[in-house]
C-alpha cells in the first residue's frame, strides 16, 4: 500500500490531522536545517513523560503480526502507538512487499496521528546478510574473519546496509564481536574468533561499512550499527549459551572488552548491546560498572545501550536479582540500558518510576535524547515513505552474488595439502566422487536470511567441470534423523536434535564406498548443520559438549580412505572441530566454514585451482574437547606440560593457513632498536613468493613484553597486512609500533606502557615467526 493511501486511511481517526498540523508554525525540531542538538532539545521540551517513556520502548513486529491484525484496527494502533514508539523489531518472515507495506503504514500513523509525529526506528538482524527473504547471504562471521581483510568486510557490510536501508531498516543488531574462548558455545560461528585485536579491527571495518563513516555519522543508504554482546559472552561457563562469565577484571578488560573499546574509538557505532551473562554475580543488564563507569565514563561513549532480547526480563525471570518487571526496569535503567527489546514491557513502568522519584527526570531526558539524536542523524524526520520499487531492486542481485563469491573465496582455509594433491588437475582425474552430508546441501548457519541462489559443493563442482569430468555423488550419511527439520523465524531450528540411526548411516556409508571405488579422487564434505551450532535457547539447543565429528562422519571418512583413493576433506561448519585422525590420515583438507550463498562455487574454484586459497584461522583448532580453552594468547604458565594422554598444542594454531604457493620471510629488523615511552618504532620484514603461482599472504605482527609487573600472554597479535605477491616477487612489509600496541593493564591496574624489552615477532602464523627485540626506554 502506498504512503498516500495509508495516510488517507488514517485521517479522521483519533489523533492530529494533517490540516491542523499544517496550520501551525513549523517547530524547530521539524526544521531539517537546524542543528541536531537544538532539534533534540526542542522536541524533548515538548514531550510528556509517557511520550518520553515510549521512545525507550519497542515492539516485536513478528509477534504482533503488524501487517495483519493491528494495522486494520484503529483501537489497537492507538493502544500501541498513541505516545509513539522508540523502535520496532523485525518480522523475519515478511516478504519485501509485506515489509514495505506494514512499515509504511506504521510510520505514517506515527508521523501523522501522534501528537508530536516522532518516527520509529525499524530494526533488523544483519549478521552476514539481512535476515529477511530474498537477500544475499555472505559467509558466517568466523569465515569472514578468516579472510583477515578489513577492506572486504567493509565492502560486504556496505552492501548489506544498502539492502537493509532500501527496505526501511535504520538500525541493525550487528556485528557480533565477542571473543570466543570456548568453541563448545553454539554462537562461535557468529564471532570473529579468539583474538581481541583482530575482532576489534574487523568490527571497526563492519561499523564503517554499515554506517558509511568512521565518525559516528550515518551516511545516506546506510544504517546504524550495534556492537554485541557487552561483555564476556564468548567464554560462557561450560560452553553453555548465556552462562556466567566470572572472569577477573584484568581478563575482561584485556580480552572480552577490548574489541568493543577499539571499535568505539575507531568507528563510533550507534549502539552497544548488553549481554545476557553475569559477571561476578551481576548480570550485564544490571551492571553500572560495565555500562556506566567503563562505557560512558572511561570510553566517553555517547550512543545507545540496547538490551538483548528479553535481557531485562531475565533480571527477574532467570537471574532472580529483582522480583518483577517494574523493579527490573528500575535496575536496568539505572545501570545504563537505554532501550528495552523486544517488547518494551519492562520500560512501560518508567514514567511511573519518574513520578514516584525513583528515576530522575533529568536521567530520563538524557536517555531519550540519545534515541532522538540517533533518529535525527538517520534522517527519519525528513525522509518520505519507503519506495517499494527501490526495495525490490535492492533485493538479492548479481552484485551481491559476485561479492559473496569473492568473500567465500577469501574465507576458506587450506589446512593440509600433502604431496600437492590440490589443486585437482582434470587431466588426471576424470571421475570425481563428491560424498558426505555437506555435499549436496549448503548450510548457511544461524541468523541467515533466505537467498534466491544457494550453491552447494556438488552444484559448484558440476558447474565448474562441465563435460571435462564426471562428478558422482552419494550422501554418505545423515546429520539428523529428520532430513528437513522445522525452521523457526529464519535463523534457528526448532526442536531437539534427533541423531540419525547408526545402522541407517552405515548403509549409506557402504553405498558411498561403492561410488568412491568408481572414481579417481574423492571429495568428502563433512561437518555440521545449524542444529549442531546455533544460538541455544528455549526453542532449541545449540551448544556442544563434544567437538568431534558427529553422526558417523569420521567412520565415513575412514571408510573412504580405506579404498586407497586420494581423499580430500571439505569441512562445512561454524566452530572448530577436533579431527586429529583426519588431520593425520587424509592428504588434503579445505576448511569451508559456513561460507554463504556462493560456497559451492568458491570451493570449486579453489579445489580446481582457479583461486589460490589465502584464508587463515582466527581461532585455534583443538585436538580434543579436553584441551579447551586453548587460545593462542595464553599466559606463560598455561601450557607448561603435556596432558598424560594428549599434547598441549592445538591441532592447527591461530593464524595458520596454507597456500598453493610458498612464502618466505627474511630480514626482520627494526629501523631503530629502541624507542621512548611516548615514541614509536618501525619493524620491517621481507616477504617473498617462492612458488610458481600468485598468492595472498597474511603477514602477522605479535608482541610480548619480556619482564612486566603483571604477567603477559606469550604473544599478542598487534597488527597484520594482506599482501598479494606474484611468483618470485619480494616485498618489504612494515608495521609501526607505538603505545597503542604496547600498553596493558599493569599490576596496579593502570593502563599504559611499562619500559623494558619487548619480543617483536612477525610471520605467517602464531607459531611460525621471526623474532627481534625492541627496547622501550623510561
Secondary structure as UniProt FT lines:
FT   HELIX           3..10
FT   TURN            11..12
FT   HELIX           18..23
FT   HELIX           28..30
FT   TURN            32..33
FT   HELIX           36..46
FT   HELIX           49..55
FT   STRAND          58..60
FT   HELIX           61..64
FT   HELIX           66..70
FT   TURN            71..72
FT   HELIX           74..81
FT   TURN            82..83
FT   STRAND          87..89
FT   TURN            92..93
FT   HELIX           96..112
FT   STRAND          121..124
FT   STRAND          133..135
FT   HELIX           141..145
FT   TURN            146..147
FT   HELIX           150..166
FT   TURN            167..168
FT   STRAND          171..172
FT   TURN            183..184
FT   TURN            186..187
FT   HELIX           188..190
FT   HELIX           196..211
FT   TURN            220..221
FT   STRAND          226..230
FT   TURN            231..232
FT   HELIX           233..235
FT   HELIX           237..239
FT   TURN            241..242
FT   HELIX           249..251
FT   HELIX           252..256
FT   HELIX           258..267
FT   STRAND          271..274
FT   STRAND          278..279
FT   TURN            280..281
FT   STRAND          282..283
FT   HELIX           284..286
FT   HELIX           289..298
FT   STRAND          304..306
FT   TURN            309..313
FT   HELIX           314..317
FT   HELIX           325..335
FT   HELIX           346..349
FT   HELIX           350..355
FT   TURN            356..357
FT   HELIX           361..377
FT   TURN            378..382
FT   HELIX           388..393
FT   HELIX           398..411
FT   STRAND          413..417
FT   HELIX           418..420
FT   TURN            426..428
FT   STRAND          431..435
FT   TURN            437..439
FT   STRAND          450..451
FT   HELIX           457..465
FT   TURN            466..467
FT   STRAND          470..474
FT   TURN            483..484
FT   STRAND          487..488
FT   TURN            489..491
FT   STRAND          492..493
FT   HELIX           502..517
FT   STRAND          521..527
FT   TURN            530..532
FT   TURN            551..552
FT   HELIX           553..561
FT   TURN            562..564
FT   STRAND          566..572
FT   HELIX           580..585
FT   STRAND          588..591
FT   TURN            597..598
FT   HELIX           599..607
FT   TURN            608..609
FT   HELIX           625..627
FT   TURN            636..639
FT   TURN            654..655
FT   STRAND          663..670
FT   STRAND          674..676
FT   TURN            677..678
FT   STRAND          681..689
FT   STRAND          695..705
FT   STRAND          716..725
FT   TURN            727..728
FT   STRAND          730..737
FT   HELIX           739..742
FT   STRAND          744..745
FT   TURN            747..748
FT   STRAND          751..752
FT   STRAND          756..765
FT   TURN            766..767
FT   STRAND          768..777
//
